[in-house]
Amino acid sequence: MGGSNQTPGHAPFVCAIAFVEFCIGIWAFVIADKDDKPFDYEMQGFGYFFGCLMVLGAFMNGFCVLMPQRVCWQGASGFAALKVIAFTCFVIRVLSDKKFKKVWGFLAVDILLVLLEAMLVKIALAEMEGLSYKLLVDSTSGKGGYGTAPPAAPTPVTAGEPWPPASPRQQPQQSQIHVAVHLPPGAAAVSGYGPVPLQQPLQTGHA
């Protein structure tokens, strides 16, 4: 299937299960008002309900093949459990009311149904596990999935700047150098011009 991670070997099995389920649904519609051996018990309203359930389950399985999403496989598994529980309860009621040799056909259908739905649930679990693994791989590799963010936009570079830009550790740092200057006695420091000798005060003498 394009764009899906479904195992190619699962699709034929799912389609085969869907076909058998569809046939069982049609059978339930046909014998709903009949009581011939080995189905010597009228299903009546339950037959139509069970037939609709089987047909809907078959279409659900086909939809899972076309759109193998997690929610689809969960729905197919839920339908499988509902079909088995409903028909098994019906078979128990039939066996309690009729002799086994008259209604053993219902038990045979129930066993077939249990095997089919167990296989379907096993395939659904394998598919959901594969979808979870694919989602995990995509999220960790940055290709998508839950919890991932889009990649950050590249930083614009102006003309004359090196590429890639240097890291803070590689950038040159200006060092401050302090020089101690010892001035001779009688000299004063002038910024930028060096030491200048002090002028001696004028001495006035007597004429």
C-alpha positions as CSV (number, residue, x, y, z in Angstrom):
1,M,0.0,0.0,0.0
2,G,1.4,3.4,-1.0
3,G,2.3,5.6,1.9
4,S,1.6,3.0,4.6
5,N,3.7,0.6,6.6
6,Q,1.4,-2.3,6.3
7,T,3.1,-5.7,5.9
8,P,2.4,-6.9,2.4
9,G,1.6,-10.4,3.7
10,H,-1.2,-9.2,5.9
11,A,-3.5,-7.8,3.3
12,P,-4.5,-11.2,1.6
13,F,-5.3,-12.6,5.1
14,V,-7.5,-9.6,6.0
15,C,-9.3,-9.8,2.7
16,A,-9.9,-13.5,3.1
17,I,-11.3,-13.0,6.6
18,A,-13.5,-10.2,5.4
19,F,-14.9,-12.4,2.6
20,V,-15.7,-15.3,5.0
21,E,-17.4,-12.8,7.4
22,F,-19.5,-11.4,4.6
23,C,-20.6,-15.0,3.7
24,I,-21.5,-15.7,7.3
25,G,-23.5,-12.5,7.4
26,I,-25.5,-13.5,4.2
27,W,-26.0,-16.9,5.8
28,A,-27.5,-15.4,8.9
29,F,-29.9,-13.4,6.8
30,V,-31.0,-16.5,4.9
31,I,-31.7,-18.8,7.8
32,A,-33.1,-16.2,10.2
33,D,-36.6,-17.6,9.8
34,K,-35.7,-21.3,9.1
35,D,-35.2,-24.2,11.4
36,D,-33.7,-26.9,9.3
37,K,-31.0,-29.3,10.7
38,P,-28.3,-28.8,11.7
39,F,-29.7,-25.4,12.5
40,D,-33.0,-26.5,14.0
41,Y,-33.5,-23.2,15.8
42,E,-35.0,-20.0,14.4
43,M,-32.7,-17.0,14.8
44,Q,-35.4,-14.5,14.0
45,G,-34.4,-11.0,15.0
46,F,-31.0,-12.0,16.2
47,G,-30.3,-13.4,12.7
48,Y,-30.8,-10.1,11.1
49,F,-28.8,-8.2,13.7
50,F,-25.9,-10.7,13.5
51,G,-26.0,-10.6,9.7
52,C,-25.7,-6.8,9.7
53,L,-22.9,-7.0,12.3
54,M,-21.0,-9.5,10.1
55,V,-21.4,-7.4,6.9
56,L,-20.3,-4.2,8.7
57,G,-17.3,-6.0,10.1
58,A,-16.3,-7.3,6.7
59,F,-16.4,-3.7,5.3
60,M,-14.4,-2.5,8.2
61,N,-11.7,-5.1,7.5
62,G,-11.6,-4.0,3.9
63,F,-11.3,-0.3,5.0
64,C,-8.3,-1.3,7.2
65,V,-6.6,-2.7,4.1
66,L,-7.2,0.5,2.2
67,M,-6.5,2.9,5.1
68,P,-4.2,1.1,7.7
69,Q,-4.6,3.6,10.5
70,R,-4.5,2.9,14.2
71,V,-8.1,3.9,14.8
72,C,-9.3,1.6,11.9
73,W,-7.5,-1.4,13.4
74,Q,-9.0,-0.6,16.8
75,G,-12.5,-0.5,15.3
76,A,-11.9,-3.8,13.6
77,S,-10.8,-5.4,16.8
78,G,-13.8,-4.0,18.7
79,F,-16.1,-5.4,16.0
80,A,-14.4,-8.8,16.2
81,A,-14.9,-9.0,20.0
82,L,-18.6,-8.0,19.7
83,K,-19.3,-10.6,17.0
84,V,-17.7,-13.4,19.0
85,I,-19.5,-12.4,22.2
86,A,-22.9,-12.0,20.6
87,F,-22.9,-15.2,18.7
88,T,-21.3,-17.3,21.5
89,C,-24.1,-16.2,23.9
90,F,-26.7,-17.1,21.2
91,V,-25.1,-20.6,20.8
92,I,-25.1,-21.2,24.5
93,R,-28.9,-20.4,24.6
94,V,-29.5,-22.7,21.6
95,L,-27.6,-25.6,23.2
96,S,-29.6,-25.2,26.4
97,D,-32.9,-25.3,24.6
98,K,-32.3,-28.0,21.9
99,K,-30.5,-31.3,21.5
100,F,-26.9,-31.1,20.3
101,K,-27.5,-33.2,17.2
102,K,-30.2,-30.7,16.0
103,V,-28.2,-27.5,16.4
104,W,-24.5,-28.6,16.2
105,G,-24.2,-26.4,13.1
106,F,-24.4,-23.3,15.2
107,L,-21.5,-24.5,17.3
108,A,-19.4,-25.2,14.2
109,V,-20.1,-21.7,12.9
110,D,-19.1,-20.3,16.3
111,I,-15.8,-22.1,16.3
112,L,-15.0,-20.9,12.8
113,L,-15.9,-17.3,13.9
114,V,-13.7,-17.5,17.0
115,L,-10.7,-18.6,14.8
116,L,-11.3,-15.9,12.2
117,E,-11.7,-13.1,14.7
118,A,-8.7,-14.3,16.8
119,M,-6.5,-14.2,13.6
120,L,-7.9,-10.7,12.8
121,V,-7.1,-9.3,16.2
122,K,-3.6,-10.7,16.0
123,I,-3.0,-9.0,12.7
124,A,-4.5,-5.8,14.1
125,L,-2.2,-5.8,17.1
126,A,0.8,-6.4,14.8
127,E,-0.2,-3.5,12.6
128,M,-0.8,-1.1,15.5
129,E,2.6,-2.0,16.9
130,G,4.2,-1.3,13.5
131,L,2.4,2.1,13.3
132,S,3.6,3.0,16.8
133,Y,7.2,2.1,15.9
134,K,7.1,4.1,12.7
135,L,5.7,7.1,14.6
136,L,8.5,6.8,17.2
137,V,11.2,6.6,14.5
138,D,9.8,9.6,12.6
139,S,9.6,11.7,15.8
140,T,13.2,10.9,16.8
141,S,14.6,11.5,13.3
142,G,12.8,14.8,12.9
143,K,10.6,13.6,9.9
144,G,7.4,14.2,11.8
145,G,5.2,12.7,14.4
146,Y,3.9,13.9,17.7
147,G,6.1,16.2,19.8
148,T,8.3,17.4,17.0
149,A,8.8,21.0,15.9
150,P,9.7,22.4,12.5
151,P,13.4,23.1,11.9
152,A,14.6,26.6,12.7
153,A,15.1,29.1,9.9
154,P,18.8,29.7,9.0
155,T,20.5,32.8,10.3
156,P,21.0,35.4,7.6
157,V,24.6,36.3,6.7
158,T,25.7,39.7,5.6
159,A,28.4,40.3,3.1
160,G,31.9,40.2,4.5
161,E,31.1,38.0,7.5
162,P,32.8,34.6,7.7
163,W,30.6,31.4,7.3
164,P,30.0,29.6,9.4
165,P,30.2,32.2,12.1
166,A,32.8,31.5,14.8
167,S,31.6,30.2,18.1
168,P,31.9,32.3,21.2
169,R,34.9,30.3,22.3
170,Q,36.7,30.9,19.0
171,Q,36.0,34.7,18.9
172,P,39.1,36.8,19.9
173,Q,38.8,38.5,23.2
174,Q,40.4,41.9,23.9
175,S,42.8,41.7,26.7
176,Q,43.6,44.6,28.9
177,I,47.3,45.2,29.6
178,H,48.3,47.4,32.5
179,V,51.8,48.9,32.3
180,A,53.4,50.3,35.4
181,V,55.5,53.4,34.8
182,H,58.0,54.6,37.3
183,L,58.6,58.4,37.1
184,P,61.7,60.0,38.3
185,P,61.5,62.5,41.2
186,G,60.3,65.9,40.1
187,A,58.4,64.7,37.0
188,A,54.7,64.7,36.4
189,A,52.9,62.3,34.0
190,V,50.9,63.9,31.2
191,S,48.6,61.5,29.3
192,G,49.9,60.9,25.9
193,Y,53.1,62.9,26.2
194,G,55.2,61.1,28.7
195,P,56.9,62.7,31.8
196,V,57.4,66.4,31.9
197,P,59.9,68.0,34.4
198,L,58.4,70.2,37.0
199,Q,59.3,73.9,36.7
200,Q,61.3,75.3,39.5
201,P,59.8,78.4,41.1
202,L,61.4,81.7,40.2
203,Q,63.7,83.0,42.9
204,T,64.1,86.8,43.2
205,G,67.2,88.1,44.6
206,H,68.3,91.5,46.0
207,A,69.8,93.8,43.6
